[in-house]
């Protein structure tokens, strides 16, 4: 009887520990949105012009997307939630903080999206297979 009570108490303790760990980890997800700017340098984008900010915003969006995919992939495996938190959460929070600061600088500078320039069209070929040129050198 004492052995049975001891083993059920141990099982209950393990279940309680797992529930507490799950609650702690789920709390981290909600906290990231408010803490994100704390992980980034607030003066980083002060001297950026709109062209630099546009490139930086694009890069940060790409990195955020990559980290989200890595976290989702890690969560599919055994113990994946823990692996995802330990391996990627800090980087994700830092990148989100940088993104938020870049967006604030974008708004402060009143920047607008500019379309990317299309690559120049290739020069037409002459019957000899050489491209035509207006430079006059042959």
C-alpha positions, 0 to 999 in steps of 0.5 A: 500500500505504501509503495503504491501511494509513493509511486502515484505521488511520484507520477502526480509530481511529474505531471505537475512539473510538466504542466508548470514547464508548459505554462512557463514556456507558453508565457514566453510567447506572449511576452516576446512582443513587449520585450522585443525592443529591449533586445535591440539597439534603439539608436541603430537606425537613427542615421539610415536614409529611406533607401537603407531602411527599405533594404534593412526592412526587407532583410529583417522580414526575410530573417523573421520568416526563416526563424518562424519556419525553423521554430515550426519545424523544430516543434514537429519533433519530440520535445520540439517546443523546448528545442524551439524555445532554446534554439531560436526564441532569443534570435526571433525576439532580437530580430522582431525588436530590430524590425520594430525599431526599423519600422519606427525609423521608417515612419519617422522619416516619412519613407515610402516604398520604391519599386525595384529597378528592372534589369537593363534589357540585353542589347540586340545582336547583329547578324555576326553574333556581336552585340550592337554598341553606341560607343563606336569602338570595335 
